[in-house]
Amino acid sequence: MIQARFRLWLREELWITEVSRAFPDATLRLLTGVPLDDRTLELGETQAEDPMAVTEAICDHPDILEHERLHCDAERALSKYVTRDQALFEFLGASSLLPEFPLVVEDGVMTFGVTATREEFDAFGDRLDVSGFCYELLSVTHREEGGGPLTGRQLECLTVAERMGYFEVPRECTLAEVADTLGVDPSTVSETIRRGAARVLEQFFMEQHHSGCR
């Protein structure tokens, strides 16, 4: 599986773009959203110097059909509202890949994460490329089921090799010396380092391929 985080510059016509740009120091978090025919029911959190003013701007926006302030103090407000604006959910839903809540919006820019198979991730990137959205891939991690981007053994071998200077130019140690430190044979270390380095490079090139404004 692939876990990735994106930064997406939202379109001008979205209500959340207008409100967040009117209050550029505010952080708007969409905690959950449920499409209902031609509208969307959402639960949102606002953090700002004056959260009451931000929620009032949300309530007064013509694309907000219903608004209920559930909580408000000096730093934070929680609101439930219904909006006619479904453009963002239509785009995300058409990708067959649901974003992970919360979706965080600051000054017209949204940050969100996804978890997907490699095929789903590539398809999502292709859809972003033709969507007209300006975006940036912030991070991407390739994980096996129940594991991290590297196996425990790969991480150990790469860490020891790096600390001993195996990747320096010129090298400060031999593969046999790394293997001796780890207590395994050189052929095993060579294969483990090769596979681990391949995963690191795969992640790096994936980031390069899916980053930037298109």
C-alpha positions as CSV (number, residue, x, y, z in Angstrom):
1,M,0.0,0.0,0.0
2,I,1.0,3.6,-0.5
3,Q,0.3,6.4,2.0
4,A,0.7,9.9,0.6
5,R,-0.1,13.5,1.5
6,F,-1.0,16.2,-1.0
7,R,-1.3,20.0,-1.0
8,L,-4.0,21.2,-3.4
9,W,-4.6,24.8,-4.4
10,L,-8.4,25.1,-4.4
11,R,-10.5,26.8,-7.1
12,E,-11.6,30.3,-6.7
13,E,-15.4,29.5,-6.9
14,L,-15.4,27.2,-3.9
15,W,-17.0,28.7,-0.8
16,I,-14.2,27.4,1.4
17,T,-11.6,29.1,-0.8
18,E,-13.4,32.5,-0.4
19,V,-13.8,32.1,3.4
20,S,-10.2,30.9,4.0
21,R,-8.7,33.7,2.0
22,A,-10.8,36.2,3.8
23,F,-9.3,34.9,7.0
24,P,-5.7,33.8,5.9
25,D,-4.6,33.1,9.4
26,A,-7.4,30.7,10.1
27,T,-7.2,26.9,9.9
28,L,-10.4,25.2,8.6
29,R,-10.7,21.5,9.2
30,L,-13.3,19.4,7.4
31,L,-13.8,16.6,9.9
32,T,-16.3,14.6,7.9
33,G,-18.7,15.1,4.9
34,V,-21.7,13.2,3.6
35,P,-23.0,13.9,0.1
36,L,-26.9,14.2,0.1
37,D,-28.3,14.3,-3.5
38,D,-27.5,17.9,-4.6
39,R,-25.9,19.1,-1.3
40,T,-23.4,18.0,1.3
41,L,-23.7,17.7,5.1
42,E,-20.3,18.6,6.7
43,L,-18.8,18.9,10.1
44,G,-16.1,21.5,10.3
45,E,-13.7,22.9,12.9
46,T,-12.3,26.4,12.8
47,Q,-9.1,27.6,14.6
48,A,-8.5,31.4,14.5
49,E,-7.9,34.5,16.5
50,D,-11.6,35.2,16.1
51,P,-13.4,31.9,15.3
52,M,-16.8,33.5,15.7
53,A,-16.1,35.9,12.8
54,V,-15.0,33.0,10.6
55,T,-18.1,30.9,11.4
56,E,-20.3,33.9,10.7
57,A,-18.7,34.3,7.3
58,I,-19.4,30.6,6.6
59,C,-23.0,31.0,7.7
60,D,-23.5,34.1,5.5
61,H,-22.0,32.5,2.4
62,P,-24.7,31.9,-0.3
63,D,-23.5,28.4,-0.9
64,I,-24.2,27.5,2.8
65,L,-27.9,26.4,3.1
66,E,-27.9,25.5,6.8
67,H,-25.5,26.3,9.6
68,E,-25.5,25.3,13.2
69,R,-22.7,26.4,15.6
70,L,-22.1,23.5,18.0
71,H,-19.3,25.1,20.0
72,C,-17.3,28.3,20.1
73,D,-14.6,29.6,22.4
74,A,-11.8,32.1,22.1
75,E,-9.7,29.9,19.8
76,R,-11.9,27.2,18.3
77,A,-15.4,26.7,16.8
78,L,-17.2,23.6,15.7
79,S,-20.0,23.8,13.2
80,K,-22.4,21.5,11.3
81,Y,-23.6,22.9,8.0
82,V,-25.2,22.0,4.7
83,T,-23.6,23.3,1.4
84,R,-24.8,23.3,-2.2
85,D,-21.1,23.2,-3.3
86,Q,-20.2,19.6,-4.2
87,A,-17.4,20.3,-6.7
88,L,-14.6,19.1,-4.3
89,F,-16.4,15.9,-3.3
90,E,-17.4,15.2,-7.0
91,F,-13.7,15.4,-7.9
92,L,-12.5,13.2,-5.1
93,G,-15.4,10.8,-5.5
94,A,-14.8,10.4,-9.2
95,S,-11.2,9.3,-8.4
96,S,-12.6,6.2,-6.6
97,L,-10.1,7.1,-3.8
98,L,-11.5,8.7,-0.7
99,P,-9.3,11.2,1.2
100,E,-8.5,10.7,4.8
101,F,-10.2,13.2,7.2
102,P,-9.5,15.8,8.4
103,L,-9.1,17.9,5.2
104,V,-7.2,21.0,6.3
105,V,-7.6,24.3,4.5
106,E,-5.5,27.4,5.0
107,D,-5.7,30.5,2.8
108,G,-7.2,28.6,-0.1
109,V,-4.9,25.6,0.0
110,M,-6.0,22.2,1.2
111,T,-3.8,19.4,2.7
112,F,-5.0,15.9,2.8
113,G,-3.8,12.3,2.8
114,V,-4.8,9.1,0.9
115,T,-4.0,5.4,1.3
116,A,-4.1,3.4,-1.9
117,T,-2.7,0.5,-3.9
118,R,0.0,1.5,-6.4
119,E,-2.5,1.3,-9.3
120,E,-5.0,3.5,-7.4
121,F,-2.3,6.0,-6.6
122,D,-1.1,6.2,-10.2
123,A,-4.7,6.6,-11.4
124,F,-5.3,9.4,-8.8
125,G,-2.1,11.2,-9.9
126,D,-3.2,11.0,-13.6
127,R,-6.6,12.4,-12.6
128,L,-4.9,15.3,-10.8
129,D,-2.8,16.0,-13.8
130,V,-5.8,16.6,-16.1
131,S,-8.0,18.2,-13.4
132,G,-6.6,21.7,-13.7
133,F,-5.8,21.8,-10.0
134,C,-2.4,23.0,-9.0
135,Y,-1.0,20.5,-6.5
136,E,2.1,19.3,-4.7
137,L,2.9,15.8,-3.4
138,L,4.2,16.4,0.1
139,S,5.2,12.8,1.1
140,V,4.7,9.3,-0.1
141,T,5.5,6.0,1.7
142,H,5.3,2.6,0.2
143,R,4.3,0.1,2.9
144,E,3.9,-3.7,2.8
145,E,1.0,-5.1,4.7
146,G,1.7,-4.5,8.4
147,G,5.1,-3.0,7.7
148,G,7.0,0.2,6.9
149,P,8.6,1.4,3.7
150,L,11.6,-0.8,4.5
151,T,11.7,-4.2,6.2
152,G,13.4,-4.2,9.6
153,R,16.4,-6.0,8.1
154,Q,16.7,-3.6,5.2
155,L,16.6,-0.6,7.5
156,E,19.2,-2.2,9.8
157,C,21.6,-3.0,6.9
158,L,21.3,0.4,5.3
159,T,21.7,2.2,8.7
160,V,24.9,0.2,9.5
161,A,26.3,0.6,6.0
162,E,25.7,4.4,6.1
163,R,27.2,4.8,9.5
164,M,30.3,2.8,8.5
165,G,30.8,4.9,5.4
166,Y,29.9,2.3,2.8
167,F,28.1,4.9,0.7
168,E,30.8,7.5,0.9
169,V,33.0,8.3,-2.2
170,P,35.5,6.8,-1.9
171,R,34.1,4.1,0.4
172,E,35.3,4.0,3.9
173,C,34.6,0.3,4.5
174,T,34.0,-2.9,2.5
175,L,30.9,-5.0,2.1
176,A,32.6,-7.7,4.0
177,E,33.2,-5.3,6.9
178,V,29.5,-4.3,7.0
179,A,28.6,-8.0,6.9
180,D,31.0,-8.8,9.8
181,T,29.4,-6.0,11.9
182,L,26.0,-7.4,11.2
183,G,27.1,-11.0,11.7
184,V,25.9,-12.3,8.4
185,D,27.5,-13.3,5.1
186,P,28.4,-10.7,2.5
187,S,26.1,-12.0,-0.2
188,T,23.1,-11.6,2.2
189,V,24.1,-8.0,3.0
190,S,24.6,-7.2,-0.6
191,E,21.1,-8.4,-1.6
192,T,19.5,-6.7,1.4
193,I,21.2,-3.4,0.7
194,R,20.3,-3.6,-3.0
195,R,16.6,-4.2,-2.3
196,G,16.4,-1.5,0.4
197,A,18.1,1.1,-1.8
198,A,15.7,0.2,-4.7
199,R,12.7,0.9,-2.4
200,V,14.2,4.3,-1.3
201,L,14.8,5.2,-5.0
202,E,11.3,4.1,-6.0
203,Q,9.8,6.4,-3.3
204,F,12.0,9.3,-4.4
205,F,11.1,9.0,-8.1
206,M,7.4,8.6,-7.3
207,E,7.6,11.9,-5.4
208,Q,9.3,13.6,-8.4
209,H,6.7,12.2,-10.8
210,H,3.6,13.3,-8.9
211,S,4.8,16.7,-7.6
212,G,4.2,20.2,-8.9
213,C,1.5,22.2,-10.7
214,R,0.2,20.7,-13.9
